[in-house]
Amino acid sequence: MSDGVMLGVAGVGKWGANHVSTAASLGVLGAICDADPALLGNLWARYPDARVTTRFEEMLTMPLDAVVIATPAQTHAALALKAIEAGKHVFVEKPLALTVEDAQSIAAAARLRGVKVFVGHLVLYQLGVRAVLDRVRSGCIGEVRHIRARRASYGRLRFVEDVWWSFAPHDVSSMLAIMGEEPLEASIVRHAYVTPGIADFAYADFKFSGERSAHVEVTWLDPGKGAALDVFGTERTLSLRDFGGKTTLRIVSCGTKYNGDGRAELWRGDETMLEFDADEPLRTEHESFIAMILRSESVPSDADAGIKVVRALAMCAPKSTIVHELYERMPA
């Protein structure tokens, strides 16, 4: 699979460790980097052929073609720019950066250096979301009117980026892919309970051309972990559910029509339910990244797509003052 491509993974916490195991399974793992020697030791015991280091700069001197940056979000821009300067292709976990300016700087540096940038918008590689996109793009649901997305978890709290910047990149990336354009307007309501200035709940609304709209809500304080995505079309409604490791897509033929008096009426037809086997979107991401490097294959999560996601996030929720101060103080 590797065709000679070698990757280094920076940041091997819970999610970064998944990157390590995925790269190893594809035969492309060349190095592991983390500031925590204990994490490195645990992984090195499992992957003794990989080189290990606690210094990102040292990893950049190794014979690697690319690096995966799975470090905290506030470090993405600085580390990506260092990797690009070293001539490495870069896989950056979402979000690409915490400001539009930083995201644009990464893309500009990559173009100048002639390297690829891949953003870890995992949901775009999930079977369920891909099935939704296929049906939207085929026109089988008619024109898209509205999107409603909800993502809930009872997981790890963050103390730099809030839940909007941590969770919403998933749903914003799928929203943009479905709509095929960037929003015209956005607004948000955020609520912080655990840490002042760091939102635990966020509810955002977007307006698109043609009176189309979208609603995204996220929280990391809900024990009912799961994700829901509804796409309301003029001919059909798609309802994707991912709860408890089970993914289903409900397709309902429905819409509005006008009677002889010119009054609108609702109509409803047949209904179909699809179930998806467990898939490996992270593996699909790695395979797509490698194909991007080797054959310049297009991907739905390149640098330009990453910028659009950051821009949409920032439209309704620029970093608050406390987040900005923490971000500026955090070492790369």
C-alpha positions as CSV (number, residue, x, y, z in Angstrom):
1,M,0.0,0.0,0.0
2,S,2.7,2.5,0.9
3,D,4.5,2.6,-2.4
4,G,7.5,3.9,-0.4
5,V,5.5,6.7,1.4
6,M,6.5,7.1,5.0
7,L,4.5,9.0,7.6
8,G,5.3,10.5,11.0
9,V,2.6,11.0,13.6
10,A,2.8,14.0,15.9
11,G,0.6,13.8,19.0
12,V,-0.2,10.3,20.1
13,G,-2.9,10.8,22.7
14,K,-6.2,8.9,22.4
15,W,-7.0,9.9,18.8
16,G,-3.3,10.2,17.7
17,A,-2.8,6.6,18.8
18,N,-5.5,5.6,16.3
19,H,-3.5,7.4,13.6
20,V,-0.4,5.4,14.6
21,S,-2.2,2.1,14.4
22,T,-3.8,3.0,11.1
23,A,-0.5,4.1,9.5
24,A,1.1,0.9,10.8
25,S,-1.6,-1.3,9.4
26,L,-1.0,0.3,6.0
27,G,2.8,-0.1,6.2
28,V,3.5,3.6,6.2
29,L,4.4,4.3,9.8
30,G,7.9,5.8,10.0
31,A,8.0,7.8,13.2
32,I,6.1,8.8,16.3
33,C,6.4,12.1,18.2
34,D,4.9,13.3,21.5
35,A,6.1,15.4,24.4
36,D,5.1,12.6,26.8
37,P,7.8,9.9,27.0
38,A,5.3,7.5,28.6
39,L,3.0,7.6,25.6
40,L,5.9,7.1,23.3
41,G,7.2,4.2,25.2
42,N,3.8,2.4,25.2
43,L,3.5,2.8,21.4
44,W,7.1,2.0,20.6
45,A,6.6,-1.4,22.4
46,R,3.9,-2.1,19.9
47,Y,5.6,-0.6,16.9
48,P,9.4,-1.1,17.5
49,D,10.2,-0.4,13.8
50,A,9.1,3.2,14.1
51,R,11.5,5.9,15.2
52,V,10.4,7.9,18.3
53,T,11.2,11.4,19.5
54,T,9.8,14.0,21.9
55,R,10.8,16.8,19.6
56,F,8.7,17.7,16.5
57,E,11.7,19.5,14.9
58,E,13.7,16.3,15.2
59,M,11.0,14.3,13.5
60,L,11.1,16.7,10.6
61,T,14.7,15.8,9.9
62,M,13.8,12.1,9.5
63,P,13.4,10.5,6.1
64,L,9.6,11.0,6.0
65,D,7.4,12.0,3.2
66,A,4.6,13.4,5.3
67,V,3.5,14.1,8.9
68,V,0.1,13.7,10.6
69,I,-0.6,16.4,13.1
70,A,-2.9,15.1,15.8
71,T,-1.9,17.6,18.5
72,P,-4.2,20.1,20.3
73,A,-6.0,22.5,18.0
74,Q,-4.1,25.5,19.2
75,T,-0.8,24.0,17.8
76,H,-2.1,23.0,14.4
77,A,-1.1,26.1,12.5
78,A,2.4,26.4,14.0
79,L,3.3,22.7,13.5
80,A,1.8,22.6,10.0
81,L,3.9,25.6,8.9
82,K,7.0,24.0,10.3
83,A,6.3,20.7,8.5
84,I,5.6,22.5,5.2
85,E,8.8,24.5,5.5
86,A,10.6,21.2,5.9
87,G,9.1,20.0,2.7
88,K,6.7,17.5,4.2
89,H,3.2,16.8,3.1
90,V,0.8,17.4,6.0
91,F,-2.3,15.7,7.3
92,V,-3.8,18.1,9.9
93,E,-6.5,17.1,12.2
94,K,-9.6,19.3,12.3
95,P,-9.9,22.2,12.5
96,L,-7.1,23.2,10.2
97,A,-6.5,26.2,12.4
98,L,-8.3,28.4,15.0
99,T,-8.3,31.5,12.8
100,V,-9.0,32.1,9.1
101,E,-5.7,33.9,8.8
102,D,-3.7,30.9,10.1
103,A,-5.6,28.5,7.8
104,Q,-4.9,30.7,4.8
105,S,-1.2,30.9,5.8
106,I,-1.0,27.1,5.8
107,A,-2.5,26.8,2.3
108,A,-0.3,29.6,0.9
109,A,2.9,28.0,2.4
110,A,1.9,24.6,0.9
111,R,1.4,26.1,-2.5
112,L,4.8,27.9,-2.3
113,R,6.6,24.7,-1.2
114,G,4.7,22.4,-3.5
115,V,3.4,20.0,-0.9
116,K,-0.1,18.7,-0.1
117,V,-2.3,19.6,2.8
118,F,-5.1,17.2,3.9
119,V,-7.5,18.1,6.7
120,G,-9.0,15.4,9.0
121,H,-12.7,16.0,8.3
122,L,-13.5,12.4,9.2
123,V,-17.2,12.5,8.6
124,L,-16.7,13.1,4.9
125,Y,-15.1,9.7,4.7
126,Q,-17.9,7.9,6.7
127,L,-20.2,5.5,4.7
128,G,-23.3,7.1,6.0
129,V,-22.4,10.7,5.2
130,R,-21.1,9.6,1.8
131,A,-24.4,8.0,1.1
132,V,-26.2,11.2,2.0
133,L,-23.9,13.2,-0.3
134,D,-24.4,10.7,-3.2
135,R,-28.2,11.2,-2.9
136,V,-28.0,14.9,-2.6
137,R,-25.7,15.2,-5.7
138,S,-27.8,12.8,-7.8
139,G,-30.8,15.1,-7.3
140,C,-33.0,12.3,-5.9
141,I,-34.1,14.5,-3.0
142,G,-34.8,17.5,-5.2
143,E,-33.5,20.8,-4.1
144,V,-32.0,21.1,-0.6
145,R,-34.1,23.4,1.6
146,H,-32.7,22.9,5.1
147,I,-30.0,20.9,7.0
148,R,-30.2,20.1,10.7
149,A,-27.2,18.6,12.5
150,R,-26.7,17.6,16.1
151,R,-23.6,16.2,17.7
152,A,-23.5,15.2,21.4
153,S,-21.0,13.5,23.6
154,Y,-20.0,13.2,27.2
155,G,-16.3,13.3,26.6
156,R,-13.1,15.1,27.3
157,L,-13.4,18.8,28.1
158,R,-11.1,21.3,26.3
159,F,-9.7,24.4,27.8
160,V,-8.5,26.3,24.8
161,E,-11.0,25.8,22.0
162,D,-14.7,25.6,23.0
163,V,-17.2,22.9,21.9
164,W,-18.0,24.9,18.8
165,W,-14.4,24.8,17.5
166,S,-13.9,21.2,18.8
167,F,-17.1,19.5,17.6
168,A,-18.7,21.6,15.0
169,P,-16.0,21.2,12.3
170,H,-17.5,17.8,11.7
171,D,-21.0,19.1,10.9
172,V,-19.9,22.3,9.2
173,S,-17.7,20.2,6.8
174,S,-20.7,18.0,5.9
175,M,-23.0,21.1,5.7
176,L,-20.7,22.8,3.2
177,A,-20.4,19.6,1.1
178,I,-24.1,19.2,1.0
179,M,-24.8,22.9,0.1
180,G,-22.0,23.2,-2.3
181,E,-21.3,26.7,-1.3
182,E,-20.3,28.9,1.7
183,P,-23.0,30.5,3.8
184,L,-24.0,34.1,3.4
185,E,-24.8,34.8,7.1
186,A,-24.5,33.1,10.4
187,S,-25.5,33.5,14.0
188,I,-24.8,31.5,17.2
189,V,-25.9,31.1,20.8
190,R,-23.3,29.6,23.2
191,H,-23.5,28.6,26.8
192,A,-20.5,28.0,29.1
193,Y,-21.0,26.2,32.4
194,V,-17.8,24.4,33.3
195,T,-15.1,26.9,32.4
196,P,-15.8,30.6,32.0
197,G,-15.5,31.6,28.3
198,I,-15.3,28.0,27.0
199,A,-18.7,27.1,25.6
200,D,-20.2,23.7,26.5
201,F,-23.3,24.1,24.3
202,A,-23.5,25.9,21.0
203,Y,-26.5,26.4,18.6
204,A,-25.8,28.0,15.2
205,D,-27.9,29.0,12.2
206,F,-26.6,29.6,8.7
207,K,-28.3,31.2,5.7
208,F,-27.4,30.2,2.1
209,S,-28.4,31.4,-1.3
210,G,-32.0,30.7,-2.5
211,E,-33.4,31.0,1.1
212,R,-31.7,27.7,2.1
213,S,-30.7,27.3,5.7
214,A,-28.9,25.1,8.2
215,H,-28.9,24.6,11.9
216,V,-26.0,23.0,13.8
217,E,-25.9,22.2,17.6
218,V,-23.1,20.6,19.6
219,T,-22.4,19.8,23.2
220,W,-19.9,17.7,25.1
221,L,-22.0,17.5,28.3
222,D,-24.7,15.0,27.0
223,P,-24.4,11.4,28.1
224,G,-26.5,10.4,25.1
225,K,-23.5,10.3,22.8
226,G,-24.4,10.3,19.1
227,A,-24.8,12.3,15.9
228,A,-27.8,13.1,13.8
229,L,-28.0,14.7,10.3
230,D,-31.2,15.6,8.5
231,V,-31.4,17.0,5.0
232,F,-34.7,18.3,3.9
233,G,-35.2,18.3,0.2
234,T,-38.2,19.3,-2.0
235,E,-38.8,15.6,-2.9
236,R,-37.3,13.6,-0.1
237,T,-35.9,13.9,3.5
238,L,-32.7,12.1,4.5
239,S,-32.2,11.3,8.2
240,L,-28.8,9.9,9.2
241,R,-28.4,8.6,12.7
242,D,-25.2,7.4,14.4
243,F,-25.9,6.2,17.9
244,G,-24.2,3.4,19.9
245,G,-22.0,2.4,17.0
246,K,-25.1,1.8,14.7
247,T,-25.5,3.9,11.6
248,T,-28.8,4.2,9.8
249,L,-30.2,6.3,7.0
250,R,-33.9,6.9,6.7
251,I,-35.2,8.1,3.3
252,V,-38.7,9.5,3.2
253,S,-40.5,10.7,0.1
254,C,-42.3,13.8,1.1
255,G,-42.7,17.5,0.3
256,T,-45.3,20.1,-0.5
257,K,-47.7,20.6,-3.4
258,Y,-50.3,23.1,-4.4
259,N,-54.0,22.3,-4.7
260,G,-56.4,23.7,-7.2
261,D,-56.9,26.8,-5.0
262,G,-53.2,27.5,-5.0
263,R,-52.8,26.5,-1.3
264,A,-49.8,24.5,-0.2
265,E,-50.4,20.9,1.1
266,L,-48.1,18.3,2.5
267,W,-47.7,15.0,0.8
268,R,-45.8,11.8,1.9
269,G,-44.9,8.7,0.0
270,D,-42.7,5.6,0.5
271,E,-40.0,5.2,3.1
272,T,-36.7,3.3,3.0
273,M,-34.3,2.5,5.8
274,L,-30.7,1.6,5.2
275,E,-28.2,0.2,7.7
276,F,-24.4,0.5,7.3
277,D,-21.8,-1.9,8.4
278,A,-19.1,-0.6,10.7
279,D,-16.6,1.2,8.5
280,E,-13.1,2.6,9.0
281,P,-13.2,6.2,7.9
282,L,-9.8,6.9,9.4
283,R,-8.2,4.2,7.2
284,T,-10.1,5.7,4.3
285,E,-8.6,9.1,5.2
286,H,-5.1,7.7,5.3
287,E,-5.5,5.9,2.0
288,S,-6.9,9.1,0.4
289,F,-4.0,11.2,1.8
290,I,-1.5,8.7,0.3
291,A,-3.3,8.8,-3.0
292,M,-3.2,12.6,-2.9
293,I,0.6,12.5,-2.3
294,L,1.4,9.9,-4.9
295,R,-1.1,10.7,-7.7
296,S,-2.4,14.1,-6.9
297,E,-5.9,12.6,-6.5
298,S,-8.5,15.1,-5.4
299,V,-10.0,14.8,-1.9
300,P,-13.0,16.4,-0.2
301,S,-10.9,17.7,2.6
302,D,-7.9,19.6,1.0
303,A,-6.6,22.9,2.3
304,D,-9.2,25.0,0.4
305,A,-12.0,22.9,2.0
306,G,-10.3,23.3,5.4
307,I,-10.2,27.1,5.0
308,K,-13.9,27.1,4.1
309,V,-14.8,25.2,7.3
310,V,-12.7,27.5,9.4
311,R,-14.3,30.6,7.7
312,A,-17.8,29.2,8.4
313,L,-16.9,28.5,12.0
314,A,-15.5,32.0,12.5
315,M,-18.5,33.7,10.9
316,C,-20.6,33.0,14.0
317,A,-18.0,32.3,16.6
318,P,-14.6,34.0,16.5
319,K,-12.4,33.0,19.5
320,S,-13.4,34.6,22.7
321,T,-10.9,36.8,24.6
322,I,-10.0,34.0,27.1
323,V,-9.5,31.5,24.3
324,H,-7.4,34.0,22.3
325,E,-5.2,34.6,25.3
326,L,-4.6,30.9,26.0
327,Y,-4.0,30.3,22.3
328,E,-1.3,33.0,22.2
329,R,0.5,31.6,25.3
330,M,0.4,28.0,24.3
331,P,3.8,26.8,23.1
332,A,4.0,25.0,19.7
